[in-house]
Amino acid sequence: MLGLHILAPEAGDVLQEGVLAVKHGLSYQDLTETYHPCLTLAVGVRLVAQALDTEIKRLSCCA
């Protein structure tokens, strides 16, 4: 990951995951393989990362 942009309410709650990913040189695959508690804003980060390899229609916040 080179960076992360978020424009949404509560963006600061999600941004920290991206900051750590950039700092530690993680790839989007690393994010998809990391546990994200369901029904949290952080699940959105995982969904965006999964969308790079998965058809959008197949994505689920609970997958």
mmCIF file of the N, C-alpha and C atoms, coordinates in Angstrom:
data_MODEL
# 
_entry.id   MODEL 
# 
loop_
_atom_site.group_PDB 
_atom_site.id 
_atom_site.type_symbol 
_atom_site.label_atom_id 
_atom_site.label_alt_id 
_atom_site.label_comp_id 
_atom_site.label_asym_id 
_atom_site.label_entity_id 
_atom_site.label_seq_id 
_atom_site.pdbx_PDB_ins_code 
_atom_site.Cartn_x 
_atom_site.Cartn_y 
_atom_site.Cartn_z 
_atom_site.occupancy 
_atom_site.B_iso_or_equiv 
_atom_site.pdbx_formal_charge 
_atom_site.auth_seq_id 
_atom_site.auth_comp_id 
_atom_site.auth_asym_id 
_atom_site.auth_atom_id 
_atom_site.pdbx_PDB_model_num 
ATOM 1   N N  . MET A 1 1  ? 0.836   -1.177  0.000  1.00 0.00 ? 1  MET A N  1 
ATOM 2   C CA . MET A 1 1  ? 0.000   0.000   0.000  1.00 0.00 ? 1  MET A CA 1 
ATOM 3   C C  . MET A 1 1  ? 0.874   1.230   0.000  1.00 0.00 ? 1  MET A C  1 
ATOM 4   N N  . LEU A 1 2  ? 0.484   2.203   -0.785 1.00 0.00 ? 2  LEU A N  1 
ATOM 5   C CA . LEU A 1 2  ? 1.214   3.461   -0.826 1.00 0.00 ? 2  LEU A CA 1 
ATOM 6   C C  . LEU A 1 2  ? 0.517   4.549   -0.028 1.00 0.00 ? 2  LEU A C  1 
ATOM 7   N N  . GLY A 1 3  ? -0.784  4.399   0.140  1.00 0.00 ? 3  GLY A N  1 
ATOM 8   C CA . GLY A 1 3  ? -1.532  5.410   0.868  1.00 0.00 ? 3  GLY A CA 1 
ATOM 9   C C  . GLY A 1 3  ? -2.978  5.003   1.011  1.00 0.00 ? 3  GLY A C  1 
ATOM 10  N N  . LEU A 1 4  ? -3.733  5.837   1.700  1.00 0.00 ? 4  LEU A N  1 
ATOM 11  C CA . LEU A 1 4  ? -5.134  5.548   1.961  1.00 0.00 ? 4  LEU A CA 1 
ATOM 12  C C  . LEU A 1 4  ? -5.870  6.869   2.072  1.00 0.00 ? 4  LEU A C  1 
ATOM 13  N N  . HIS A 1 5  ? -6.993  6.963   1.385  1.00 0.00 ? 5  HIS A N  1 
ATOM 14  C CA . HIS A 1 5  ? -7.831  8.160   1.465  1.00 0.00 ? 5  HIS A CA 1 
ATOM 15  C C  . HIS A 1 5  ? -9.223  7.728   1.890  1.00 0.00 ? 5  HIS A C  1 
ATOM 16  N N  . ILE A 1 6  ? -9.788  8.425   2.852  1.00 0.00 ? 6  ILE A N  1 
ATOM 17  C CA . ILE A 1 6  ? -11.127 8.114   3.324  1.00 0.00 ? 6  ILE A CA 1 
ATOM 18  C C  . ILE A 1 6  ? -11.883 9.427   3.496  1.00 0.00 ? 6  ILE A C  1 
ATOM 19  N N  . LEU A 1 7  ? -13.039 9.497   2.877  1.00 0.00 ? 7  LEU A N  1 
ATOM 20  C CA . LEU A 1 7  ? -13.901 10.663  3.013  1.00 0.00 ? 7  LEU A CA 1 
ATOM 21  C C  . LEU A 1 7  ? -15.260 10.153  3.466  1.00 0.00 ? 7  LEU A C  1 
ATOM 22  N N  . ALA A 1 8  ? -15.480 10.140  4.772  1.00 0.00 ? 8  ALA A N  1 
ATOM 23  C CA . ALA A 1 8  ? -16.716 9.608   5.333  1.00 0.00 ? 8  ALA A CA 1 
ATOM 24  C C  . ALA A 1 8  ? -16.793 9.984   6.806  1.00 0.00 ? 8  ALA A C  1 
ATOM 25  N N  . PRO A 1 9  ? -18.003 9.943   7.346  1.00 0.00 ? 9  PRO A N  1 
ATOM 26  C CA . PRO A 1 9  ? -18.105 10.140  8.800  1.00 0.00 ? 9  PRO A CA 1 
ATOM 27  C C  . PRO A 1 9  ? -17.290 9.069   9.518  1.00 0.00 ? 9  PRO A C  1 
ATOM 28  N N  . GLU A 1 10 ? -16.680 9.422   10.602 1.00 0.00 ? 10 GLU A N  1 
ATOM 29  C CA . GLU A 1 10 ? -15.871 8.491   11.399 1.00 0.00 ? 10 GLU A CA 1 
ATOM 30  C C  . GLU A 1 10 ? -14.646 7.977   10.648 1.00 0.00 ? 10 GLU A C  1 
ATOM 31  N N  . ALA A 1 11 ? -14.176 8.708   9.659  1.00 0.00 ? 11 ALA A N  1 
ATOM 32  C CA . ALA A 1 11 ? -13.027 8.267   8.858  1.00 0.00 ? 11 ALA A CA 1 
ATOM 33  C C  . ALA A 1 11 ? -11.795 8.038   9.726  1.00 0.00 ? 11 ALA A C  1 
ATOM 34  N N  . GLY A 1 12 ? -11.636 8.809   10.756 1.00 0.00 ? 12 GLY A N  1 
ATOM 35  C CA . GLY A 1 12 ? -10.471 8.647   11.633 1.00 0.00 ? 12 GLY A CA 1 
ATOM 36  C C  . GLY A 1 12 ? -10.401 7.285   12.281 1.00 0.00 ? 12 GLY A C  1 
ATOM 37  N N  . ASP A 1 13 ? -11.562 6.658   12.521 1.00 0.00 ? 13 ASP A N  1 
ATOM 38  C CA . ASP A 1 13 ? -11.575 5.328   13.124 1.00 0.00 ? 13 ASP A CA 1 
ATOM 39  C C  . ASP A 1 13 ? -11.035 4.265   12.166 1.00 0.00 ? 13 ASP A C  1 
ATOM 40  N N  . VAL A 1 14 ? -11.166 4.505   10.884 1.00 0.00 ? 14 VAL A N  1 
ATOM 41  C CA . VAL A 1 14 ? -10.738 3.532   9.883  1.00 0.00 ? 14 VAL A CA 1 
ATOM 42  C C  . VAL A 1 14 ? -9.329  3.843   9.394  1.00 0.00 ? 14 VAL A C  1 
ATOM 43  N N  . LEU A 1 15 ? -8.977  5.094   9.394  1.00 0.00 ? 15 LEU A N  1 
ATOM 44  C CA . LEU A 1 15 ? -7.700  5.529   8.838  1.00 0.00 ? 15 LEU A CA 1 
ATOM 45  C C  . LEU A 1 15 ? -6.495  4.900   9.522  1.00 0.00 ? 15 LEU A C  1 
ATOM 46  N N  . GLN A 1 16 ? -6.584  4.633   10.810 1.00 0.00 ? 16 GLN A N  1 
ATOM 47  C CA . GLN A 1 16 ? -5.432  4.094   11.540 1.00 0.00 ? 16 GLN A CA 1 
ATOM 48  C C  . GLN A 1 16 ? -4.962  2.769   10.966 1.00 0.00 ? 16 GLN A C  1 
ATOM 49  N N  . GLU A 1 17 ? -5.873  1.931   10.500 1.00 0.00 ? 17 GLU A N  1 
ATOM 50  C CA . GLU A 1 17 ? -5.470  0.663   9.900  1.00 0.00 ? 17 GLU A CA 1 
ATOM 51  C C  . GLU A 1 17 ? -4.615  0.905   8.658  1.00 0.00 ? 17 GLU A C  1 
ATOM 52  N N  . GLY A 1 18 ? -4.999  1.871   7.854  1.00 0.00 ? 18 GLY A N  1 
ATOM 53  C CA . GLY A 1 18 ? -4.207  2.210   6.673  1.00 0.00 ? 18 GLY A CA 1 
ATOM 54  C C  . GLY A 1 18 ? -2.846  2.783   7.028  1.00 0.00 ? 18 GLY A C  1 
ATOM 55  N N  . VAL A 1 19 ? -2.806  3.602   8.072  1.00 0.00 ? 19 VAL A N  1 
ATOM 56  C CA . VAL A 1 19 ? -1.532  4.170   8.527  1.00 0.00 ? 19 VAL A CA 1 
ATOM 57  C C  . VAL A 1 19 ? -0.570  3.054   8.920  1.00 0.00 ? 19 VAL A C  1 
ATOM 58  N N  . LEU A 1 20 ? -1.065  2.078   9.664  1.00 0.00 ? 20 LEU A N  1 
ATOM 59  C CA . LEU A 1 20 ? -0.207  0.957   10.063 1.00 0.00 ? 20 LEU A CA 1 
ATOM 60  C C  . LEU A 1 20 ? 0.206   0.100   8.860  1.00 0.00 ? 20 LEU A C  1 
ATOM 61  N N  . ALA A 1 21 ? -0.695  -0.077  7.907  1.00 0.00 ? 21 ALA A N  1 
ATOM 62  C CA . ALA A 1 21 ? -0.371  -0.857  6.712  1.00 0.00 ? 21 ALA A CA 1 
ATOM 63  C C  . ALA A 1 21 ? 0.755   -0.195  5.920  1.00 0.00 ? 21 ALA A C  1 
ATOM 64  N N  . VAL A 1 22 ? 0.671   1.118   5.755  1.00 0.00 ? 22 VAL A N  1 
ATOM 65  C CA . VAL A 1 22 ? 1.722   1.840   5.027  1.00 0.00 ? 22 VAL A CA 1 
ATOM 66  C C  . VAL A 1 22 ? 3.029   1.800   5.803  1.00 0.00 ? 22 VAL A C  1 
ATOM 67  N N  . LYS A 1 23 ? 2.970   2.055   7.103  1.00 0.00 ? 23 LYS A N  1 
ATOM 68  C CA . LYS A 1 23 ? 4.181   2.073   7.936  1.00 0.00 ? 23 LYS A CA 1 
ATOM 69  C C  . LYS A 1 23 ? 4.922   0.742   7.901  1.00 0.00 ? 23 LYS A C  1 
ATOM 70  N N  . HIS A 1 24 ? 4.174   -0.356  7.887  1.00 0.00 ? 24 HIS A N  1 
ATOM 71  C CA . HIS A 1 24 ? 4.795   -1.678  7.949  1.00 0.00 ? 24 HIS A CA 1 
ATOM 72  C C  . HIS A 1 24 ? 4.890   -2.367  6.587  1.00 0.00 ? 24 HIS A C  1 
ATOM 73  N N  . GLY A 1 25 ? 4.597   -1.633  5.515  1.00 0.00 ? 25 GLY A N  1 
ATOM 74  C CA . GLY A 1 25 ? 4.772   -2.166  4.179  1.00 0.00 ? 25 GLY A CA 1 
ATOM 75  C C  . GLY A 1 25 ? 3.847   -3.327  3.830  1.00 0.00 ? 25 GLY A C  1 
ATOM 76  N N  . LEU A 1 26 ? 2.618   -3.298  4.360  1.00 0.00 ? 26 LEU A N  1 
ATOM 77  C CA . LEU A 1 26 ? 1.681   -4.379  4.078  1.00 0.00 ? 26 LEU A CA 1 
ATOM 78  C C  . LEU A 1 26 ? 1.074   -4.241  2.687  1.00 0.00 ? 26 LEU A C  1 
ATOM 79  N N  . SER A 1 27 ? 0.684   -5.357  2.119  1.00 0.00 ? 27 SER A N  1 
ATOM 80  C CA . SER A 1 27 ? -0.007  -5.351  0.830  1.00 0.00 ? 27 SER A CA 1 
ATOM 81  C C  . SER A 1 27 ? -1.509  -5.444  1.079  1.00 0.00 ? 27 SER A C  1 
ATOM 82  N N  . TYR A 1 28 ? -2.280  -5.244  0.021  1.00 0.00 ? 28 TYR A N  1 
ATOM 83  C CA . TYR A 1 28 ? -3.719  -5.387  0.197  1.00 0.00 ? 28 TYR A CA 1 
ATOM 84  C C  . TYR A 1 28 ? -4.088  -6.828  0.526  1.00 0.00 ? 28 TYR A C  1 
ATOM 85  N N  . GLN A 1 29 ? -3.275  -7.796  0.072  1.00 0.00 ? 29 GLN A N  1 
ATOM 86  C CA . GLN A 1 29 ? -3.528  -9.190  0.425  1.00 0.00 ? 29 GLN A CA 1 
ATOM 87  C C  . GLN A 1 29 ? -3.370  -9.402  1.932  1.00 0.00 ? 29 GLN A C  1 
ATOM 88  N N  . ASP A 1 30 ? -2.399  -8.722  2.523  1.00 0.00 ? 30 ASP A N  1 
ATOM 89  C CA . ASP A 1 30 ? -2.227  -8.812  3.979  1.00 0.00 ? 30 ASP A CA 1 
ATOM 90  C C  . ASP A 1 30 ? -3.492  -8.355  4.695  1.00 0.00 ? 30 ASP A C  1 
ATOM 91  N N  . LEU A 1 31 ? -4.129  -7.320  4.183  1.00 0.00 ? 31 LEU A N  1 
ATOM 92  C CA . LEU A 1 31 ? -5.350  -6.827  4.814  1.00 0.00 ? 31 LEU A CA 1 
ATOM 93  C C  . LEU A 1 31 ? -6.507  -7.804  4.653  1.00 0.00 ? 31 LEU A C  1 
ATOM 94  N N  . THR A 1 32 ? -6.597  -8.454  3.495  1.00 0.00 ? 32 THR A N  1 
ATOM 95  C CA . THR A 1 32 ? -7.698  -9.398  3.294  1.00 0.00 ? 32 THR A CA 1 
ATOM 96  C C  . THR A 1 32 ? -7.522  -10.643 4.154  1.00 0.00 ? 32 THR A C  1 
ATOM 97  N N  . GLU A 1 33 ? -6.299  -10.955 4.531  1.00 0.00 ? 33 GLU A N  1 
ATOM 98  C CA . GLU A 1 33 ? -6.025  -12.141 5.333  1.00 0.00 ? 33 GLU A CA 1 
ATOM 99  C C  . GLU A 1 33 ? -6.008  -11.850 6.836  1.00 0.00 ? 33 GLU A C  1 
ATOM 100 N N  . THR A 1 34 ? -6.291  -10.617 7.213  1.00 0.00 ? 34 THR A N  1 
ATOM 101 C CA . THR A 1 34 ? -6.278  -10.207 8.614  1.00 0.00 ? 34 THR A CA 1 
ATOM 102 C C  . THR A 1 34 ? -7.700  -10.184 9.150  1.00 0.00 ? 34 THR A C  1 
ATOM 103 N N  . TYR A 1 35 ? -7.879  -10.647 10.365 1.00 0.00 ? 35 TYR A N  1 
ATOM 104 C CA . TYR A 1 35 ? -9.209  -10.660 10.982 1.00 0.00 ? 35 TYR A CA 1 
ATOM 105 C C  . TYR A 1 35 ? -9.724  -9.238  11.174 1.00 0.00 ? 35 TYR A C  1 
ATOM 106 N N  . HIS A 1 36 ? -10.955 -9.018  10.766 1.00 0.00 ? 36 HIS A N  1 
ATOM 107 C CA . HIS A 1 36 ? -11.646 -7.755  10.990 1.00 0.00 ? 36 HIS A CA 1 
ATOM 108 C C  . HIS A 1 36 ? -12.985 -8.078  11.656 1.00 0.00 ? 36 HIS A C  1 
ATOM 109 N N  . PRO A 1 37 ? -13.220 -7.593  12.855 1.00 0.00 ? 37 PRO A N  1 
ATOM 110 C CA . PRO A 1 37 ? -14.497 -7.871  13.514 1.00 0.00 ? 37 PRO A CA 1 
ATOM 111 C C  . PRO A 1 37 ? -15.658 -7.352  12.667 1.00 0.00 ? 37 PRO A C  1 
ATOM 112 N N  . CYS A 1 38 ? -16.693 -8.149  12.554 1.00 0.00 ? 38 CYS A N  1 
ATOM 113 C CA . CYS A 1 38 ? -17.850 -7.759  11.747 1.00 0.00 ? 38 CYS A CA 1 
ATOM 114 C C  . CYS A 1 38 ? -18.634 -6.635  12.405 1.00 0.00 ? 38 CYS A C  1 
ATOM 115 N N  . LEU A 1 39 ? -19.280 -5.905  11.551 1.00 0.00 ? 39 LEU A N  1 
ATOM 116 C CA . LEU A 1 39 ? -20.100 -4.769  11.945 1.00 0.00 ? 39 LEU A CA 1 
ATOM 117 C C  . LEU A 1 39 ? -19.275 -3.655  12.579 1.00 0.00 ? 39 LEU A C  1 
ATOM 118 N N  . THR A 1 40 ? -18.068 -3.469  12.051 1.00 0.00 ? 40 THR A N  1 
ATOM 119 C CA . THR A 1 40 ? -17.235 -2.337  12.452 1.00 0.00 ? 40 THR A CA 1 
ATOM 120 C C  . THR A 1 40 ? -16.823 -1.579  11.200 1.00 0.00 ? 40 THR A C  1 
ATOM 121 N N  . LEU A 1 41 ? -16.359 -0.373  11.379 1.00 0.00 ? 41 LEU A N  1 
ATOM 122 C CA . LEU A 1 41 ? -15.906 0.419   10.238 1.00 0.00 ? 41 LEU A CA 1 
ATOM 123 C C  . LEU A 1 41 ? -14.682 -0.202  9.581  1.00 0.00 ? 41 LEU A C  1 
ATOM 124 N N  . ALA A 1 42 ? -13.860 -0.897  10.342 1.00 0.00 ? 42 ALA A N  1 
ATOM 125 C CA . ALA A 1 42 ? -12.644 -1.497  9.789  1.00 0.00 ? 42 ALA A CA 1 
ATOM 126 C C  . ALA A 1 42 ? -12.953 -2.567  8.749  1.00 0.00 ? 42 ALA A C  1 
ATOM 127 N N  . VAL A 1 43 ? -14.131 -3.169  8.798  1.00 0.00 ? 43 VAL A N  1 
ATOM 128 C CA . VAL A 1 43 ? -14.501 -4.161  7.793  1.00 0.00 ? 43 VAL A CA 1 
ATOM 129 C C  . VAL A 1 43 ? -14.495 -3.515  6.411  1.00 0.00 ? 43 VAL A C  1 
ATOM 130 N N  . GLY A 1 44 ? -14.802 -2.248  6.340  1.00 0.00 ? 44 GLY A N  1 
ATOM 131 C CA . GLY A 1 44 ? -14.780 -1.538  5.055  1.00 0.00 ? 44 GLY A CA 1 
ATOM 132 C C  . GLY A 1 44 ? -13.409 -1.549  4.414  1.00 0.00 ? 44 GLY A C  1 
ATOM 133 N N  . VAL A 1 45 ? -12.362 -1.448  5.211  1.00 0.00 ? 45 VAL A N  1 
ATOM 134 C CA . VAL A 1 45 ? -10.994 -1.506  4.679  1.00 0.00 ? 45 VAL A CA 1 
ATOM 135 C C  . VAL A 1 45 ? -10.747 -2.868  4.048  1.00 0.00 ? 45 VAL A C  1 
ATOM 136 N N  . ARG A 1 46 ? -11.162 -3.928  4.723  1.00 0.00 ? 46 ARG A N  1 
ATOM 137 C CA . ARG A 1 46 ? -10.992 -5.266  4.173  1.00 0.00 ? 46 ARG A CA 1 
ATOM 138 C C  . ARG A 1 46 ? -11.782 -5.433  2.883  1.00 0.00 ? 46 ARG A C  1 
ATOM 139 N N  . LEU A 1 47 ? -12.999 -4.916  2.833  1.00 0.00 ? 47 LEU A N  1 
ATOM 140 C CA . LEU A 1 47 ? -13.817 -5.038  1.624  1.00 0.00 ? 47 LEU A CA 1 
ATOM 141 C C  . LEU A 1 47 ? -13.177 -4.330  0.435  1.00 0.00 ? 47 LEU A C  1 
ATOM 142 N N  . VAL A 1 48 ? -12.608 -3.175  0.666  1.00 0.00 ? 48 VAL A N  1 
ATOM 143 C CA . VAL A 1 48 ? -11.922 -2.469  -0.418 1.00 0.00 ? 48 VAL A CA 1 
ATOM 144 C C  . VAL A 1 48 ? -10.739 -3.290  -0.911 1.00 0.00 ? 48 VAL A C  1 
ATOM 145 N N  . ALA A 1 49 ? -9.976  -3.856  0.005  1.00 0.00 ? 49 ALA A N  1 
ATOM 146 C CA . ALA A 1 49 ? -8.838  -4.694  -0.387 1.00 0.00 ? 49 ALA A CA 1 
ATOM 147 C C  . ALA A 1 49 ? -9.313  -5.934  -1.138 1.00 0.00 ? 49 ALA A C  1 
ATOM 148 N N  . GLN A 1 50 ? -10.393 -6.554  -0.674 1.00 0.00 ? 50 GLN A N  1 
ATOM 149 C CA . GLN A 1 50 ? -10.918 -7.741  -1.352 1.00 0.00 ? 50 GLN A CA 1 
ATOM 150 C C  . GLN A 1 50 ? -11.431 -7.405  -2.748 1.00 0.00 ? 50 GLN A C  1 
ATOM 151 N N  . ALA A 1 51 ? -11.946 -6.203  -2.930 1.00 0.00 ? 51 ALA A N  1 
ATOM 152 C CA . ALA A 1 51 ? -12.495 -5.810  -4.229 1.00 0.00 ? 51 ALA A CA 1 
ATOM 153 C C  . ALA A 1 51 ? -11.434 -5.797  -5.323 1.00 0.00 ? 51 ALA A C  1 
ATOM 154 N N  . LEU A 1 52 ? -10.170 -5.756  -4.951 1.00 0.00 ? 52 LEU A N  1 
ATOM 155 C CA . LEU A 1 52 ? -9.100  -5.775  -5.945 1.00 0.00 ? 52 LEU A CA 1 
ATOM 156 C C  . LEU A 1 52 ? -8.960  -7.146  -6.602 1.00 0.00 ? 52 LEU A C  1 
ATOM 157 N N  . ASP A 1 53 ? -9.435  -8.205  -5.937 1.00 0.00 ? 53 ASP A N  1 
ATOM 158 C CA . ASP A 1 53 ? -9.324  -9.570  -6.456 1.00 0.00 ? 53 ASP A CA 1 
ATOM 159 C C  . ASP A 1 53 ? -10.666 -10.275 -6.643 1.00 0.00 ? 53 ASP A C  1 
ATOM 160 N N  . THR A 1 54 ? -11.746 -9.676  -6.178 1.00 0.00 ? 54 THR A N  1 
ATOM 161 C CA . THR A 1 54 ? -13.030 -10.355 -6.142 1.00 0.00 ? 54 THR A CA 1 
ATOM 162 C C  . THR A 1 54 ? -14.085 -9.533  -6.877 1.00 0.00 ? 54 THR A C  1 
ATOM 163 N N  . GLU A 1 55 ? -14.973 -10.213 -7.577 1.00 0.00 ? 55 GLU A N  1 
ATOM 164 C CA . GLU A 1 55 ? -16.085 -9.535  -8.225 1.00 0.00 ? 55 GLU A CA 1 
ATOM 165 C C  . GLU A 1 55 ? -16.936 -8.855  -7.157 1.00 0.00 ? 55 GLU A C  1 
ATOM 166 N N  . ILE A 1 56 ? -17.272 -7.606  -7.374 1.00 0.00 ? 56 ILE A N  1 
ATOM 167 C CA . ILE A 1 56 ? -17.977 -6.799  -6.382 1.00 0.00 ? 56 ILE A CA 1 
ATOM 168 C C  . ILE A 1 56 ? -19.253 -7.487  -5.883 1.00 0.00 ? 56 ILE A C  1 
ATOM 169 N N  . LYS A 1 57 ? -19.988 -8.125  -6.766 1.00 0.00 ? 57 LYS A N  1 
ATOM 170 C CA . LYS A 1 57 ? -21.245 -8.778  -6.391 1.00 0.00 ? 57 LYS A CA 1 
ATOM 171 C C  . LYS A 1 57 ? -21.037 -9.902  -5.375 1.00 0.00 ? 57 LYS A C  1 
ATOM 172 N N  . ARG A 1 58 ? -19.824 -10.434 -5.302 1.00 0.00 ? 58 ARG A N  1 
ATOM 173 C CA . ARG A 1 58 ? -19.549 -11.545 -4.396 1.00 0.00 ? 58 ARG A CA 1 
ATOM 174 C C  . ARG A 1 58 ? -19.069 -11.098 -3.020 1.00 0.00 ? 58 ARG A C  1 
ATOM 175 N N  . LEU A 1 59 ? -18.871 -9.808  -2.825 1.00 0.00 ? 59 LEU A N  1 
ATOM 176 C CA . LEU A 1 59 ? -18.361 -9.309  -1.550 1.00 0.00 ? 59 LEU A CA 1 
ATOM 177 C C  . LEU A 1 59 ? -19.468 -9.264  -0.496 1.00 0.00 ? 59 LEU A C  1 
ATOM 178 N N  . SER A 1 60 ? -19.090 -9.498  0.727  1.00 0.00 ? 60 SER A N  1 
ATOM 179 C CA . SER A 1 60 ? -19.989 -9.423  1.856  1.00 0.00 ? 60 SER A CA 1 
ATOM 180 C C  . SER A 1 60 ? -19.206 -8.928  3.062  1.00 0.00 ? 60 SER A C  1 
ATOM 181 N N  . CYS A 1 61 ? -19.840 -8.146  3.895  1.00 0.00 ? 61 CYS A N  1 
ATOM 182 C CA . CYS A 1 61 ? -19.152 -7.692  5.099  1.00 0.00 ? 61 CYS A CA 1 
ATOM 183 C C  . CYS A 1 61 ? -18.899 -8.851  6.061  1.00 0.00 ? 61 CYS A C  1 
ATOM 184 N N  . CYS A 1 62 ? -19.604 -9.929  5.873  1.00 0.00 ? 62 CYS A N  1 
ATOM 185 C CA . CYS A 1 62 ? -19.494 -11.068 6.802  1.00 0.00 ? 62 CYS A CA 1 
ATOM 186 C C  . CYS A 1 62 ? -18.754 -12.255 6.197  1.00 0.00 ? 62 CYS A C  1 
ATOM 187 N N  . ALA A 1 63 ? -18.147 -12.077 5.040  1.00 0.00 ? 63 ALA A N  1 
ATOM 188 C CA . ALA A 1 63 ? -17.445 -13.191 4.369  1.00 0.00 ? 63 ALA A CA 1 
ATOM 189 C C  . ALA A 1 63 ? -16.032 -13.314 4.864  1.00 0.00 ? 63 ALA A C  1 
# 
